[in-house]
Amino acid sequence: MDPRLTPDRTGPALGWPPRLLTGLACLLLVLPHFIVVVTSFDSSPAGLFPPRGVTLKWYANALARPAFREAFLLSLLVASVTAVGSVTAGLLASLLVVRHRFPGRTLLATLLQSPMMIPEVVLGLGFLILFSRWRMSLSVVNLVLAHVVITLPYAVRVVSANLHSVGISIEEAAQVLGAGPLTTFLEVTLPVIKQGMLTAAIFSFVVSFDNFTLSAFLVSGRGTLPVEIYSYIRTGSDPTIAAISALLIGVSVVTVLAVERIVGFEGITQTGRMGG
């Protein structure tokens, strides 16, 4: 075959303007994190950039403050429970919306995405009034319930995308061979969408852990880490907050590398891929 007639699968080469814009966009994404990490080592209480000296005392201060330790553990607990609850509820809702046809299905799918469209200030005030009316004073329970609501749309979208890309024929084939609905779900459907569920759990965890606006309405006593950071900034301006941010950046990097090692980025971004 004439090589001139062979289609070019690589596509046209990018010129320098797209490459330059892509490089600038990447720089804008990385530069703020770099500045925060460098500032966290500044010996000056003003948190100057570039730093006038190098010290680790701000990290020691962040780790020594009981408020930050308790807030981190609270955020970790709330985010973990939220991720499990959101993925579980999102899986059930996705199965209902994707695998069944019933009146009001489109309306239900829209309502499941509505928390993304409502400002969190409005949601926070609404939850505060609702929990006060129900006389619910357990802030951890209130936070988990509210965080599940705001993270549920992410779980539903990711899991639904996986279910849409999985043909129902494989489930029907399993049932024809004698498998019941529960066995079909556990042995056929669940292994196919498990990477999508992991992705949904990661999204839910991150959104819950980083949430400030909604959490500020519902905490009593010790707050979550974003709330404690905001409270500290109101009274102090030293690089302790930069040190905490640098630690969180490090945790995020380690988490991303761990996910890449376990399932791979390709496995996360490809929905409904067959495989174990």
Secondary structure, DSSP 8 states (H G I E B T S, - for coil): --GGGS--SS-----HHHHHHHHHHHHHHHHHHHHHHHHTTBSSTT--SS-SSB--HHHHHHHH-HHHHHHHHHHHHHHHHHHHHHHHHHHHHHHHHHH---TTHHHHHHHHHGGGTS-HHHHHHHHHHHHHHTT---HHHHHHHHHHHHHHHHHHHHHHHHHHHS-HHHHHHHHHTT--HHHHIIIIIHHHHHHHHHHHHHHHHHHHHH--HHHHHH--SS--HHHHHHHHHHH--STHHHHHHHHHHHHHHHHHHHHHHHT-HHHHHSTT----
